[in-house]
Amino acid sequence: MSSLEISEVSFRGSALKPSDRPGEFFPHVAIAGRSNVGKSSLLNWLFKQSLAKVAKAPGKTRTLNFFLINRSFYLVDLPGYGYAKVGKELREEWGRELGRYIHEEERLAGVVSLVDIRHGLTARDRDLQNLLLASSCDRQVVLTKADKVGRGHRANMRQTVQRELALHVPPLAVSVRTGEGRRDLLAGIDDMVNRWRTQHRSD
């Protein structure tokens, strides 16, 4: 088990364009998920403080939001996808910039992909997974809101998502309310960061 714990976190700005992103050559781990999957709540849970904005209406994160962790890597809150009330033009801009970020950002160590355990994979979730596979991006799939379903549903959903996405291991189930899965998720993030650092030391 990783020893990673978040001891220091600071918000370092919002951006869509590459020129507006923080400039340090620190690894990025992006957090992605459809609107209303609980992304901001999960980030605040990891931070142990309320820094990510939890909107009353989904679809409010409209930029990449950068949080510097332990002065050594970034967690990047990506715009939520799949919210119908967001205008088509804005959705298309998000899509272009997110695709560019995932394909071209040299500092991107991996993406934590959030899926609501109650509903399983949506078409937009599958689109994101295809984008990650096409870019050979490291990924960790995480099922949120695990406290809201029974053991049978949880086991079935973990198996279903593992099979549909051809994952080597079942996705991690987490609950912000009960605290389940926090250490395992931090370990996964730490693994992504360490793999990125190992690769860039050898480049």
C-alpha positions as CSV (number, residue, x, y, z in Angstrom):
1,M,0.0,0.0,0.0
2,S,1.3,3.4,-0.9
3,S,2.2,5.8,1.8
4,L,0.8,8.8,-0.1
5,E,-1.2,11.2,2.0
6,I,-2.3,14.6,1.0
7,S,-0.7,17.0,3.5
8,E,-0.7,20.2,1.4
9,V,-3.0,21.3,-1.4
10,S,-3.4,24.6,-3.1
11,F,-5.6,25.8,-6.0
12,R,-3.4,27.1,-8.7
13,G,-5.8,28.3,-11.3
14,S,-8.3,27.4,-14.1
15,A,-7.5,27.0,-17.8
16,L,-8.6,25.5,-21.1
17,K,-5.8,26.6,-23.4
18,P,-2.3,25.1,-22.9
19,S,-0.7,28.5,-22.5
20,D,-2.9,29.2,-19.4
21,R,-2.0,26.0,-17.5
22,P,0.6,26.0,-14.6
23,G,4.1,25.9,-16.0
24,E,6.0,23.6,-13.6
25,F,7.1,20.3,-15.1
26,F,5.1,18.3,-12.4
27,P,3.0,15.3,-13.3
28,H,-0.7,15.7,-13.7
29,V,-3.4,13.2,-12.7
30,A,-6.7,14.2,-14.1
31,I,-10.1,13.4,-12.5
32,A,-12.8,12.8,-15.1
33,G,-16.5,11.9,-15.0
34,R,-20.0,12.7,-16.2
35,S,-21.9,15.5,-14.6
36,N,-23.4,14.5,-11.2
37,V,-21.0,11.6,-10.7
38,G,-19.7,13.3,-7.5
39,K,-16.4,14.5,-8.8
40,S,-16.1,17.7,-6.7
41,S,-17.2,15.9,-3.6
42,L,-14.6,13.2,-4.2
43,L,-11.8,15.7,-4.7
44,N,-12.7,17.5,-1.4
45,W,-12.8,14.1,0.3
46,L,-9.2,13.4,-0.9
47,F,-8.1,16.9,0.1
48,K,-9.9,16.7,3.5
49,Q,-11.0,20.3,2.8
50,S,-13.5,22.0,0.6
51,L,-11.5,23.5,-2.3
52,A,-13.3,22.0,-5.3
53,K,-16.7,23.7,-5.9
54,V,-19.7,21.4,-5.4
55,A,-22.3,23.0,-7.6
56,K,-26.0,22.8,-6.9
57,A,-26.6,22.1,-10.6
58,P,-24.4,19.7,-12.6
59,G,-22.3,20.9,-15.5
60,K,-20.7,23.9,-13.7
61,T,-17.1,23.0,-14.0
62,R,-16.2,24.6,-17.3
63,T,-12.4,24.7,-17.2
64,L,-9.5,22.4,-16.2
65,N,-8.9,23.3,-12.5
66,F,-5.4,22.7,-11.2
67,F,-4.7,21.7,-7.6
68,L,-1.1,21.4,-6.5
69,I,-0.6,18.4,-4.2
70,N,2.3,18.3,-1.7
71,R,4.2,20.7,-3.9
72,S,5.0,17.8,-6.2
73,F,2.1,16.9,-8.6
74,Y,-1.2,18.2,-9.8
75,L,-4.7,16.8,-9.5
76,V,-6.7,18.3,-12.4
77,D,-10.4,18.6,-12.2
78,L,-11.8,18.1,-15.7
79,P,-15.2,19.5,-16.9
80,G,-18.1,17.1,-16.3
81,Y,-19.5,15.7,-19.5
82,G,-22.9,14.6,-20.6
83,Y,-25.1,17.4,-19.1
84,A,-27.8,18.2,-21.6
85,K,-28.4,21.8,-20.5
86,V,-24.9,22.9,-21.4
87,G,-25.0,24.5,-24.9
88,K,-23.7,22.5,-27.9
89,E,-21.0,25.1,-28.7
90,L,-19.6,24.9,-25.2
91,R,-19.7,21.1,-25.2
92,E,-17.8,21.0,-28.5
93,E,-15.2,23.4,-27.1
94,W,-14.8,21.2,-24.0
95,G,-14.4,18.2,-26.3
96,R,-11.8,19.8,-28.4
97,E,-9.7,21.0,-25.5
98,L,-10.1,17.9,-23.4
99,G,-9.0,15.7,-26.4
100,R,-6.1,18.0,-26.9
101,Y,-5.1,17.9,-23.3
102,I,-5.3,14.0,-23.1
103,H,-3.4,13.5,-26.4
104,E,-0.8,16.3,-26.1
105,E,-0.1,17.2,-22.5
106,E,3.3,15.7,-21.8
107,R,2.9,16.0,-18.0
108,L,-0.3,13.9,-17.9
109,A,0.5,10.8,-15.9
110,G,-3.0,9.3,-16.0
111,V,-6.7,9.8,-15.7
112,V,-9.0,8.7,-12.8
113,S,-12.3,7.9,-14.6
114,L,-15.3,8.1,-12.3
115,V,-18.5,6.1,-13.0
116,D,-21.7,6.2,-10.9
117,I,-22.0,2.6,-9.5
118,R,-25.8,3.0,-9.5
119,H,-26.0,3.4,-13.3
120,G,-22.9,1.9,-14.8
121,L,-21.3,3.0,-18.0
122,T,-23.0,5.6,-20.2
123,A,-22.2,6.3,-23.9
124,R,-20.1,9.4,-22.8
125,D,-18.2,7.2,-20.3
126,R,-17.4,4.8,-23.2
127,D,-16.3,7.7,-25.4
128,L,-13.8,8.9,-22.7
129,Q,-12.4,5.3,-22.4
130,N,-11.9,5.1,-26.1
131,L,-10.1,8.4,-26.1
132,L,-7.8,7.2,-23.3
133,L,-7.1,3.9,-25.0
134,A,-6.4,5.8,-28.3
135,S,-3.9,8.0,-26.5
136,S,-2.3,5.1,-24.5
137,C,-3.1,7.1,-21.4
138,D,-2.8,5.4,-18.0
139,R,-6.2,5.1,-16.4
140,Q,-7.9,4.0,-13.2
141,V,-11.7,3.4,-13.3
142,V,-13.4,4.2,-10.0
143,L,-17.1,3.5,-9.1
144,T,-18.5,6.3,-7.0
145,K,-21.4,6.3,-4.4
146,A,-20.8,2.7,-3.4
147,D,-22.8,3.2,-0.2
148,K,-25.9,3.7,-2.2
149,V,-26.2,0.1,-3.5
150,G,-26.2,-3.4,-2.0
151,R,-23.4,-5.9,-2.1
152,G,-25.0,-7.9,-4.9
153,H,-25.4,-4.8,-7.2
154,R,-21.8,-3.7,-6.3
155,A,-20.3,-7.1,-7.2
156,N,-22.3,-7.3,-10.5
157,M,-21.4,-3.7,-11.5
158,R,-17.7,-4.2,-10.8
159,Q,-17.7,-7.4,-12.9
160,T,-19.7,-5.8,-15.7
161,V,-17.5,-2.7,-16.0
162,Q,-14.3,-4.8,-15.8
163,R,-15.6,-6.9,-18.7
164,E,-16.9,-4.1,-20.8
165,L,-13.7,-2.0,-20.5
166,A,-11.4,-5.0,-20.6
167,L,-9.7,-4.0,-17.4
168,H,-7.0,-6.2,-15.8
169,V,-8.6,-5.8,-12.4
170,P,-12.1,-4.9,-11.3
171,P,-12.7,-1.1,-10.8
172,L,-12.3,0.3,-7.3
173,A,-15.5,1.1,-5.5
174,V,-15.4,4.2,-3.2
175,S,-17.8,6.1,-1.0
176,V,-17.2,9.7,0.1
177,R,-19.9,9.2,2.9
178,T,-18.3,6.1,4.5
179,G,-14.7,6.7,3.6
180,E,-14.4,3.4,1.7
181,G,-11.6,3.2,-0.9
182,R,-9.8,6.4,-0.1
183,R,-6.4,4.8,0.7
184,D,-6.7,2.6,-2.4
185,L,-7.5,5.5,-4.6
186,L,-4.6,7.5,-3.3
187,A,-2.3,4.5,-3.9
188,G,-3.5,4.3,-7.5
189,I,-2.8,8.0,-8.0
190,D,0.6,7.6,-6.4
191,D,1.4,4.7,-8.8
192,M,0.5,6.9,-11.8
193,V,2.8,9.7,-10.6
194,N,5.7,7.3,-9.8
195,R,5.4,5.6,-13.2
196,W,5.5,9.0,-14.9
197,R,8.5,10.1,-12.9
198,T,10.3,6.8,-13.7
199,Q,9.6,7.2,-17.4
200,H,10.8,10.8,-17.5
201,R,14.0,10.1,-15.6
202,S,14.9,7.6,-18.3
203,D,13.9,9.8,-21.3
